[in-house]
Amino acid sequence: MSNPSRIRVTVWSENRHEQEHEHVAGLYPEGMHGAVKASIEENLGTAVEVRTATLDEPEHGLSEEVLANTDVLTWWGHMAHGDVDDEIVERVHRHVLSGMGLIVLHSGHWSKIFTKLMGTTCTLRWRSEQDRELVWTVEPTHPIAKGVPNPIIIDQQEMYGEFFDIPTPEELIFISSFTGGEVFRSGCTFRRGHGKIFFFSPGDQDYPVYHHKDIRRVISNAVEWAVTERPRRELPELLRYETDQFFTGAGYKGATAIYEESHA
């Protein structure tokens, strides 16, 4: 039975590279989602309940019941963004706007859910040649940066570089630099509706980045940060208020409803 005092986390991953590429399976024998799950549990302990979900499960493991019982969802995808069902994307989108936290990892920048939430292409510059990545903290007082060195040194990693086509982040926590001189906004926060979103770029499938203790700490910090402080999950609602009607507004669908209802 779920413990309401714990943060309920769902770790989602494609789980395709691990099935198709022996090298990746060797790096992540429990799957990349297994490594992310372990990182959250080792850092947050009994404060969390963590489940995993993968692309090839029914409803991608993201049923209405699962999402309703998820405080924070982490998302990793790469080779199969197009295989994610649009209906599931709409479901996740609704839950984020209603207050579910979302942690988008590495190549999840190009996922349907992230591009939908950002409203941009979310494209970037990249190279996979075993670059060294230095993850520089530019907001050291932010809770997501708690307890990690500046910089975090990743000996081998895929290069992500600017221009990164995202909206201006609400908070820029990390900037990375690479062997070729490139820089990248590697740790960014956004808010959409009632939901908090954190994008964190380190974590390519060809490198053991999710076994790096400082990367694991950042992800765990982000899980704690992304939990909504609202008492219940609900979409932002358009309400009409009479003068002096401070507490309870009347339901109002807006001007578009007139057209929609007349053409139903």
C-alpha positions as a printed Julia matrix, in Angstrom:
264×3 Matrix{Float64}:
   0.0    0.0     0.0
   1.25   3.48   -0.86
   2.55   5.62    1.99
   1.07   9.14    1.57
   4.03  10.7     3.4
   6.46   9.48    0.73
   7.23  11.06   -2.64
   5.76   8.76   -5.28
   8.12   8.58   -8.25
   7.66   6.87  -11.61
  10.86   6.39  -13.62
  10.04   6.07  -17.31
  12.4    4.9   -20.05
  12.16   3.5   -23.57
  14.18   0.43  -22.57
  15.08  -0.12  -26.22
  18.85   0.41  -26.35
  19.3   -2.04  -23.47
  17.37  -4.69  -25.44
  19.08  -4.11  -28.79
  22.67  -3.11  -27.98
  24.92  -5.41  -25.97
  27.21  -2.54  -24.97
  24.34  -0.63  -23.35
  23.05  -3.76  -21.63
  26.52  -4.21  -20.17
  26.55  -0.69  -18.78
  22.99  -0.89  -17.51
  22.1   -4.53  -16.73
  18.97  -3.4   -14.88
  18.11  -0.97  -17.66
  18.74   2.76  -17.62
  15.48   3.12  -15.72
  16.87   0.69  -13.15
  19.95   2.87  -12.66
  17.86   6.03  -12.27
  15.54   4.27   -9.83
  18.5    3.08   -7.76
  19.98   6.58   -7.69
  16.79   8.06   -6.26
  16.43   5.32   -3.68
  20.04   5.53   -2.51
  19.84   9.3    -2.01
  16.28   9.69   -0.7
  15.8    6.36    1.05
  12.5    5.9     2.84
  11.29   9.34    1.72
  10.36   7.9    -1.68
   8.42   5.09   -3.31
   9.81   4.43   -6.79
   8.31   2.39   -9.6
   9.48   2.0   -13.19
   7.57   2.07  -16.47
   8.75   1.36  -20.01
   7.62   1.98  -23.55
   6.53  -1.56  -24.41
   4.25  -2.0   -21.41
   0.49  -1.55  -21.94
  -0.19   2.21  -22.13
   3.61   2.59  -21.89
   3.2    1.86  -18.19
   1.54   5.26  -17.77
  -2.1    4.51  -17.14
  -4.4    7.1   -15.62
  -4.12   5.26  -12.3
  -0.32   5.26  -12.38
  -0.09   8.98  -13.17
  -2.72   9.88  -10.59
  -0.48   8.18   -8.02
   2.77   9.76   -9.27
   4.12  12.92   -7.65
   7.15  13.12   -9.94
   7.75  11.45  -13.32
  11.26  11.09  -14.78
  11.54  10.65  -18.56
  14.35   9.21  -20.69
  13.88   8.55  -24.4
  16.07   8.51  -27.5
  15.55   6.14  -30.41
  11.77   5.71  -30.22
  10.22   9.12  -29.52
   7.82   8.53  -32.42
   6.56   5.28  -30.87
   5.1    7.08  -27.87
   1.34   7.18  -28.34
  -0.13  10.68  -28.66
  -2.96   9.8   -26.29
  -0.42   8.97  -23.56
   1.42  12.23  -24.27
  -1.85  14.15  -23.81
  -2.43  12.3   -20.54
   1.03  13.11  -19.19
   0.65  16.73  -20.36
  -2.62  17.08  -18.46
  -1.07  15.69  -15.29
   1.92  18.03  -15.51
  -0.35  21.06  -15.94
  -2.36  19.77  -12.98
   0.7   19.59  -10.71
   2.74  16.45  -11.38
   6.5   17.12  -11.44
   8.49  16.13  -14.54
  12.25  15.45  -14.78
  13.36  15.24  -18.43
  16.71  13.5   -18.86
  19.27  13.77  -21.66
  17.78  12.97  -25.08
  14.32  13.33  -23.59
  14.76  16.91  -24.83
  13.29  15.7   -28.12
  10.45  13.71  -26.62
   6.88  14.51  -27.57
   6.02  15.54  -24.04
   8.94  17.97  -23.63
   8.51  19.63  -27.03
   4.78  19.97  -26.34
   5.4   21.61  -22.98
   8.13  23.89  -24.35
   6.37  24.83  -27.61
   9.69  24.83  -29.53
  11.76  22.35  -31.55
  14.11  21.63  -28.59
  16.88  20.89  -31.1
  20.58  21.28  -30.3
  24.14  20.58  -31.44
  25.65  17.17  -30.6
  28.66  14.88  -31.03
  29.32  11.45  -29.51
  33.11  11.09  -29.3
  33.79  10.41  -25.61
  34.04  14.07  -24.65
  34.83  15.2   -21.15
  31.92  17.2   -19.73
  32.28  19.73  -16.93
  28.93  20.58  -15.34
  29.28  24.05  -13.81
  26.88  25.21  -11.1
  25.66  28.73  -11.84
  22.94  28.82   -9.15
  24.67  27.38   -6.07
  21.84  28.21   -3.65
  19.27  26.21   -5.61
  18.11  22.99   -3.88
  18.81  20.95   -7.04
  22.51  21.89   -6.72
  22.74  20.86   -3.07
  25.69  18.65   -2.18
  27.36  18.44   -5.59
  30.85  19.7    -6.49
  31.45  22.6    -8.87
  32.17  21.44  -11.46
  30.88  17.91  -11.72
  33.44  16.09  -13.88
  32.16  13.45  -16.31
  35.11  11.74  -17.98
  33.19  10.39  -21.0
  29.94  11.77  -22.33
  28.11  12.82  -25.48
  28.5   16.51  -26.31
  25.39  18.68  -26.28
  25.94  22.26  -27.44
  24.18  25.52  -28.16
  22.04  26.65  -29.8
  19.47  24.76  -27.7
  16.02  25.78  -28.94
  14.09  26.04  -25.7
  12.23  28.94  -24.08
  14.37  31.01  -21.73
  14.58  28.89  -18.57
  12.95  30.22  -15.42
  16.07  29.1   -13.55
  19.42  28.14  -15.04
  21.21  25.92  -12.54
  23.94  24.22  -14.58
  25.99  25.06  -17.69
  28.24  22.41  -19.22
  31.45  22.79  -21.18
  33.03  20.17  -23.44
  36.35  19.14  -24.95
  35.64  20.96  -28.21
  34.92  24.24  -26.43
  31.15  23.99  -26.69
  28.86  25.12  -23.87
  25.31  24.03  -23.08
  22.49  24.96  -20.71
  22.48  21.54  -19.09
  20.24  22.11  -16.04
  17.09  24.24  -16.47
  13.76  24.63  -14.69
  10.37  25.59  -16.06
   6.84  25.8   -14.74
   3.83  24.86  -16.81
   0.4   25.2   -15.23
   0.78  23.88  -11.69
   3.67  21.55  -12.61
   7.42  21.96  -12.12
   9.8   20.74  -14.84
  13.56  20.16  -14.7
  15.66  19.32  -17.74
  19.06  17.74  -17.05
  21.23  16.75  -20.0
  23.97  14.35  -18.73
  23.13  10.72  -19.4
  23.8    9.19  -22.84
  23.18   5.45  -23.18
  26.73   4.74  -24.39
  28.41   6.0   -21.21
  28.02   5.04  -17.52
  26.8    8.5   -16.52
  23.87   7.28  -14.41
  26.37   5.47  -12.18
  28.13   8.77  -11.4
  27.39   9.65   -7.77
  27.03  13.39   -8.38
  24.68  12.94  -11.34
  22.63  10.58   -9.21
  22.49  13.22   -6.49
  21.29  15.92   -8.89
  18.45  13.72  -10.15
  17.42  12.93   -6.58
  17.55  16.6    -5.59
  15.35  17.39   -8.59
  12.77  14.82   -7.51
  12.44  16.52   -4.13
  12.23  19.97   -5.76
   9.59  18.98   -8.33
   6.91  17.93   -5.84
   3.97  20.33   -5.94
   3.02  22.19   -2.8
  -0.63  22.31   -3.78
  -3.09  20.22   -1.72
  -4.61  18.47   -4.75
  -4.01  17.91   -8.44
  -6.15  20.02  -10.73
  -5.84  21.91  -13.99
  -5.76  25.69  -13.87
  -9.39  26.72  -14.33
 -11.05  29.73  -15.91
 -13.64  31.13  -13.47
 -15.83  34.22  -13.59
 -15.94  36.3   -10.4
 -18.47  38.95   -9.52
 -17.2   42.01   -7.65
 -16.42  41.08   -4.02
 -16.77  37.39   -4.87
 -13.34  36.47   -3.52
 -13.54  32.76   -2.83
 -15.89  30.93   -5.21
 -16.11  31.76   -8.88
 -18.69  30.62  -11.38
 -17.68  28.09  -14.01
 -16.89  29.66  -17.36
 -15.64  27.86  -20.45
 -14.54  30.97  -22.33
 -15.32  32.48  -25.69
 -14.17  29.45  -27.67
 -16.86  27.3   -26.06
 -19.6   29.27  -27.84
 -18.17  28.32  -31.23
 -17.4   24.75  -30.2
 -20.87  24.11  -28.78
 -22.63  25.69  -31.76
 -20.68  23.41  -34.14
 -20.99  20.23  -32.1
